[in-house]
Amino acid sequence: MSNYKERGRTELALLYNPQLSPKAAWKKLKNWIDLCKPLSDELRQLGYTGRQRIFTPRQVSRIVYYLGEY
């Protein structure tokens, strides 16, 4: 079981990039996800479509695994 909680995509993006605007932070996080093929593959396996606004705890766990703690 994951120790992470469900997070909105902008909320999570701002945890990784607090100095950016919400829109810019999301674009940067999305770019990192797209550039990390193993991460994007795992997220798709976990049901991520690219359009959802909320990451599940398991999805957040995989993002942290590949990108590091926020």
Residue pairs with C-beta under 8 A, 6 or more apart in sequence:
2 57
2 58
2 60
2 61
3 61
4 57
4 60
4 61
4 64
5 57
5 60
6 54
6 55
6 56
6 57
6 60
7 15
7 54
7 55
7 60
8 53
8 54
8 55
9 26
9 29
9 52
9 53
9 54
9 55
10 22
10 25
10 26
12 29
12 55
12 60
12 63
12 70
13 22
13 25
13 26
13 28
13 29
13 30
14 20
14 22
14 25
15 70
16 25
16 28
16 29
16 32
16 67
16 70
17 24
17 25
17 28
17 29
18 25
20 28
32 39
32 67
33 39
33 40
33 43
33 63
34 40
36 66
36 67
38 66
39 62
39 63
39 66
39 67
42 62
42 66
43 59
43 62
43 63
46 56
46 58
46 59
46 62
47 56
47 59
48 55
48 59
55 63
64 70
